Amino acid sequence: MKANSFISTPQPEATETGIEILRQGGNAVDAAIATALVQGVVDPQMCGIAGFGSMQIYMPKKGYHGFIDFHGKTPAAARPDMWQHLIEGEARDGFGFILKGHVNDAGYQSITVPGSLKAYYEAQTTHGVMDWSDIVAPAIEHAERGVVIRPHMYFFWTVNDGMGRVLTTDRLALTPSGRRIYFHADGTLKRPGERLENTDLAQTLRKIAKEGADVFYTGEIADTIAADMQANGGLLSADDLKNYQTTKCEPLWGRFRGYDIASNQPPGGGVMLIEMLQILENFDLKALGHNSADYVRIVSEAMKRATIDKDTSVGDPDFFDVPIERLTDTAYAMAQAEKIKAGEIATVERLTDSFQESKDTTHISVADAAGNLVSMTHSLGMPSGIITEGLGFMYNGCMAVFDPRPGRAGSIAPGKARFSSVCPTIAFKDKDPQLVIGAPGGTQIAMGVLQATLNVLEFDMPILDAIVAPRFSATSSAIDVSNRIPRFVTRDLEKRGYDVIRNPLSYGFAAVHGLKRNPDKTWSGAADPGHDGMALGL
């Protein structure tokens, strides 16, 4: 399908909302923010008003192109060494730590200062054309009538990866509100096709529609949040909410095959995406053959090298000197490529090799007929499980990703944002946008976006083919592959000395959602079949 306007998200209800906003005369920013608010209602463990994220906005007629980054920040009460004595392990993919009692992973101490609602409000009131209350209205409607549980939602609740984290089902049951919303009276979890009733969330959204983001950060909702945190030993305080600020910044730029790649600044994952693309520009990927053993090896080595650089050198630039110029320099990329060509196998150091991060996040790609574009990835990190009584939304659990060892790029510090692999990206050719892309998927986001981007820019695949193609990942010393990567490919890699881990899922390693520009200047879009979403044009 081709259309002048397009939207792709992991939830049908969210995509429908975005199209309806465009039909009402809203622009891409209006559609993106209305969609994001609906996502927090219909996919409440993936994202929400108490989450974090990164949003790229491109408005050529307005002369604006920039980011609103809204990463979760560590509460002021946090200290670098407060959990050092509790360390039990590190995620195999390097994105999170396992502590005794899971204090960083679930519960009141796992919550960072939320940024999502402030970013939504700032983006829409600055760049949108509709009234704020009309933007919130679709989310209120979904909350009032209840949400039908979709298969992927239920899968996320019930899957047990055996990797040591608190099960999502247990998170849902942490508070009385959670037990009321997500479980039957007999204690059994609600199932696909059943409906979630959450009138508390509808009431919270009504207040936000009337009073804007201030009610959450300094008003009545803020008071309720602060009281709950104080009563239950949370780190988050009223001052943390009051002092929270989003970050406005220019895109981080890279180059690949004549395309200009615009992604986000650290502590986002754009630096990893750009580093990997620039390493891979030094190879004739087409000649290797898509997803051949040679292709998987070379791309995986680029992934590992970017992961090593992320682990050692990428954190919050306000707290850590991130060598952005070196990591995005083409000469550095060429040097890395030469090591790969020489057959060097990179080793990714891990504290342990036992655990993996969950894949909870969501994404929006929007293009409108006026040429405006939004690529936004937002999340709860790993949901904390905490729902303050009477408010209806779940808080993020982003403290799990901070390094409990002091003195490192990702160590805990008051007011610090943690690294996130989110990398909402737009690719340009001769200043003309060609690709709007991003993904949910935890630490696998940059890896999924990388492969889909290569599929479009290197192999000229239609956007659906680019997203559907089987993916793999190397965020540890091993190469993880989806079950649709042929065994004759992985046997070849194993003969070369690689540890290959086969995932039982056919779709995985992020859930890419994107839009591709057609030669006639229309757009085509696609949603990853690994989730429940869809793409619609107008």
N, C-alpha and C positions, 0 to 999 in steps of 0.2 A: 504493500500500500504506500502511496505517496500523498503528501499533504503539505500545505504551507505552515501549519502548526502541528506539533507532535508532542506527546508526553509518554514516558515509560517509567513505571514503578513496579515494585514487587507485590502490590495489592490492587486488585481490580477496583475496589471502592475508591482508592486514592486516585487512580488514573481517571476514573469517571469524574471525580471532583475537579481535577485540573482542567479537563475538557469543558465542563460546565462553566467554570470561571472564565475561560477564554470566550465561550459563547456569550457570556454576559458583558463582554467588553473589557475584561481584565487583561493585563499583560502577563508575560512569562513569570515575573516576580510574584504577582498576585496568585497565579496558578500554583507556583511552587510552594508558597507559604500555606495556602488553603489545603493543598495536598499534604504537606508535612503535618499539619494539625490533625487531619483525618487519619494519617498513618499512626499517630500516637494513640488514637482511639481504637482503630481496627487491627493494629499490630502492636499491642501495648508493651511487649517485652523487647521489641526491636528498637523503639524510639519513644520520644515523648517530650513534654514540656520541661522535664527535669533531666534532660540529657545533654549531649554535646554534639559538635560536628564542624563541618567546613562547607562554605557556600561560595561558588564562583558565579559572578553576575557579569554578563556582557551585554551592554546596551549601546550599540554603535551610533544611533541617532542622538543619544544623550551625551555621547563622548565619554562613557564610563566603562571601565573594565577593571574589576578588582574582586577581592575576597572579603568576606566577613567570616573570620574564624572564631568559633565559640567552643573551644576546648574546655573540658571540665578542669577546674583548678583546685589544688589541694587547700583544704581549710586552714586557717591561720593557726589552729591548735595542733596541727601535725608537726612532727619532728623527724629529722633524717634517720635517727637510730631507734625509733619507737617500736619497730617490729623486727629488728635485726635478730633478736634471740628466738624468734618464732619460725625461722625459715626451715621448711621441709623439702622444697624442691622448686624447680623452674620449669615452665612450659617448654616442651621440646622445640616448639617453633619460636621460642624466645619472647613470648608476648604474655607475660604474667608469671606470678610467683604463688606457690602453695605454702600457706602458713598454718601453724597450729591453730585450731579453732576456726579457720577460714575467716578471720576477722576482716581481712582485706577484700574478701570475695563476696560476702553476703552479710546483711545486717547493717546496723546504723553507722558503723565506722567505715564502711566501704564506700560511702557517698562523697563525691567531690562536689564543688559548687556548680550548680547547673547553669548552662549557658544558652540552651536551645530557645526558650521563649524570648529572651532578650534579643537574640539574633533574628528570630522570625519577625518580631515587632519592628526592629530597626530597619530591616530590609524592606518590609512591606510599606511602612510609612514614609520611607525615603524614596523608594523606587517604584512602588505600586501606584495604581490609579484608582483603586476602589476604596471604599470605607473599610476600616479595620473590622468593624462589627460584622460586615458582610463576609469577610474572609474567614472569620471564626465560625460563622453560622453552620456550614456543612458538618464540622466536627461536633458541634452541639447536637445537631440532628441525629448523627450516628450514635452518640452517647445516650441520647434520650430513648431511642427505639431499640437499643441493644445491638450487639455485634454477633454475627454468626461465625462460629469457630471454623476456620479453614484448615485443610490438611497440613499445610506447612507450619501453621501456628501450633497445632497439636503435636506434630513431629518434634518441634523444638522443645516443647514442654516435657516430652516423655523420653527423648533419646538419651541413652547413657553411654558416653564414649569411654567409660572406664578409666578416665584420665585424672581422677582425683579431685575434681571440682564439686561444689555443691550442686546437686541435681536441680534442674529448673523447677520440677514439680515441688521440691522442698522449698524453694524460694517463694513460690506462689502461696505457700501455706504459712509463711513467717508471721503475718499479721492477721488480725480478725477481718480486716477489709479484704485481704487476699483470699482468705478461706470462704468468705461470703460471695465474692465475685466469681471465683474460678472453680469452686467445688459445690457438689450437691450437699444437701443437709446430712446425708449419711457418710460424708467424707470422701466420696469418690470424685475424681476429676471429671469435669465436663468434657464431652467428646465432640469431634467434628459434626457440624450440622446443628448442634445445640447453640443456645444464645447466651452471651454474657450480658448481664444487666449491671449498669454502672451509673446510677443517677447522681452519685457524688461527683463523678467526673463532669457530667453535664452541668451541674451547678458551678463547679470551679471554672469551666469554660465560659459560662455566662458572665461571671465576674470579670474574667479576662477580656471578653468582648466589650464590656462596658467601660472598664478602667484601664485597659492596656497592660503592658508588662509590669508597670510599677506596682500593681497590686500583688504581684508575685515576689518582687524583690524588696519592697519597702512598705507594703500595705498589709491588708488583712490576711492574705494568704501567707505572706512572709512571717507574720506573727505566729500563725498556727504551725508553720514548719519549724520555726526556732524553738517553740515550746516543746514540740514532740522530740526534737533532737536532744534538747537539754534533759528531758525526762528519761531518755533511753540511752544516754552515754554516747551520742553521736558527736562527731567532730565539727559538723556544720553549724554555723551560728548566724544570728541576725546580721551581724556586721559583715560576715562573708557574703551574704546575699546582697546587702546594700552596696558593697564595694566592688561587686563583679562588673567587669568591663569586657566587651568583645574586642577583637583585634581586627582593625581594618588594614589591609595590606595589598601590595601589588602582586600579581601572579609571579610564580617562579617559572622561568623560561628554560626550555631545552630545545634541541634540534634532532630531527630524525628524518633522513631521506628527503630533505627539502621542506619538511613540515615544521612549523613552530609549535611547540608543545607548551601549553599553559596549564600549570597545576599549582598546588598550594605550597606555602612555605612551611618549614619546620615549626612546630613539632608534628605537622602532617606528613603524609607519605609521599608527597609529590617529589621530594628529593630522591627517594628510592626509585620511583618510576622513571624519572629523567636519567638517573645514573645507568639504569639497566638498558634503556633504549639507546643511549649513546655508546655503551659498550657493544651492543649488538649491531650497531651500524657498521662495525668493522668486519662483519661476516656477510657472506652471500647466502642469506637464509633461504631464499627461493631454491638455490641449487642443492641445498641440503635436503629439501623435501619437508613439507609440513608434518610435524610430529614424528619424524624419523628418529632413530636412536641418536644420530649426530645432532639433530636439531634439539632434542630434549636435553642432551648433555650440555650443549653450549648455552642454551637459555638457562638451564639450571645453574650452571657455574656463574652466570651473570647475576642470577637471583641470590646465590650464596654470598657473592662478594658485596652486593648491596646490603644484604642482611648483616654481614660483619661490620660494615661501615655504620649501619643504623645502630647496632648494639653498642659500638664504642664511641660514636661521634655525633649522634643525633638526639637532641633533647629540646627542651624549651630554650629558645635563644636568649630569653631574659635571664636565664640562670646558668647557661652553658654555652661556651664558645663553639658554635657549630660551623665547621669548615665548608660552608656552602659553595664557595668559589671552587675549592678543590674537588668536591664531590660532583659538581656539575661541569667540570672542565673537560673538554674533548680530549686533551692530551692525557689526562688521568684515565679516561675511559679507554683510550687506545692502549695504554700500558696494561690495564686489566685484561684487555682482549688478547694481548700478546701472551700473557701467562696462560690464558685458556687455550690458545692455539698451540702452546708448548706442551699441553697435556696436564698442566698442574691441576690438582683436585683440591679445592678449598675446604678447609675444616671450620665449621661453625661451633665455637665453644659454648657449652651449656653447663649450668650448675648441676643439673641432672638431665636425664633423657627419658622422662616418664610421663609428662603431661602435655596436653594440647589445649589451646584456647577455644572457646565457643565462637560460633559464627553469627552473632546477633548484631545487626545494624540494618539500615535501609537506605535507599537511594532514590533520587528524583532527577530525571533529565527532561528539560522542557525547552521547546523552541516555539516562538510565536511568529505570526505573519509579518510583524514589523522588524524582525531580525534580532529580537532580544533572546538571550539564552541564559538558562540557569542550570548548573550542575551542582547538586547538593547531596552530601552524604551525612547522615546524622544517626545517632545511636544512644543507647543506654550503656554502652560498653558491655559489661556483663550485668544484667539487672540485679540490683541490690536485694530485691524481694520486699523492700519496705514501702508500704503505702500508708501515709498518715491518715488516721481515721477522719472521714468527712471530706477528703480531697480527691480520692479516686485514682490518682496517677501513681506510677511506680518511679522511684528514683534510680538514677544511674548507680553503677557499682565500680566506678573507674579506678578506685584506689588499688585494685588488684594488679594493675599493670606497672605501678611504680616499683622501682627496685628498692627493697628494704635494706640494701647495703649502702651505707653512706659513701659519698665521693665519686659517684658514677653519673653518666649522662642522664640516666633515668631515675636517680635517687629522689627520695621524698624531700620536699622543702615547702614551707608555707607559701601559698599563692602560685605554685608552679603548675604548669600544664604538662600532662604526660604525653609521650609519643603516641600517635595513632596512625595506622596505615591508611586511613581515609585519604583519597586523592581524587576529588572531583576534577575532571580534566576536559579541556577543549583543545582540539588540534586545528591549526590554521594552515592554509596553503596560500601564499601571496596575500596575507592578511584577510583571507576569506575563510570563515569557519567551515570545517569539513566533518568534524566528529565531536559529539558531546557524550561523555562516557563517565561511568563510575560504578561502584558496587558496594553492597554489604559483604561481610565475610571476615571480620576480625583481622588478624594479621595477614590473611591471604588476599586482602583487597588489592594491594599493589600488584600481586602476582597475577590475579585474574584480569585486572585492567590492562596489565602489560600484554598478556597473550591476546586478548580481544583487540587491543590497539594494533598489535603486529598483524593480526589477521586482516584488519581493514587497510592499514597503511602500507604494509609490505606485500600482502597476498591479494589485496583488492577484493576481499570477500564482501558480499552483501552483509548488512548488519546482523541479520538473523543468523546466517551461517557463521559469522565471526563469533557470535555469542554462544551458539550451540556446540561449536567444535570442542572436543575433549580437552581438558586442561590437566596440568600437573603443577607441582610446586617444590621449591627447595628452600625452605626457611630454617633448615637444620642441615646437618651433614648428609642426611638421607634425601632421596628424591621420592616425594609422595606423588602417586598417580591416581587418577580416577579410573573406574573399572572399564572405561571405554578406550583406554590406551592399550593397544594390542600387546599380548604377552610376548610375541616375537620381538617387539621393541624393548620391553623391559629385560628379557633374557640377554639381549645384546649389551645393555647397560650393566647388568650384573657381571657379565664376563669381563667388563672393563674395570671392575672393582667397586661399583656403586652399590650401596644399600638401597634397594627399592622397596617402598611400602605401598601396597595396593589398597586403595580405599574401596569399600564395598559399594559406594554410591556411584551412579553413572554420571551425576552432575555434582560438581563441588569446586572447591578452591575459589571462593567468592561467587556471587550471583550478579553477573554483569548486566547492566541496563544501559542502553545507549541509543543515540540517534546518528544517522549518517546522511550527509548532504548528497543529493542527487545532482547529476549534470545540469538538470533544468532548474536548479536552485530550490526545489522542494526538499522535503525531509522524508526519510523512512526510519522506523523505529522498531525495537525488539526488546522483549523482556526475557530474562533468563528462565528456562523451563524448570530449573531446579527450585524455584519458588512459585508462588501462586499468582504472580502478577500478569500485567498485560501492557501493551503499547497501543495508543489510539491517536489517530490523526484527525485534524479538522480542516 
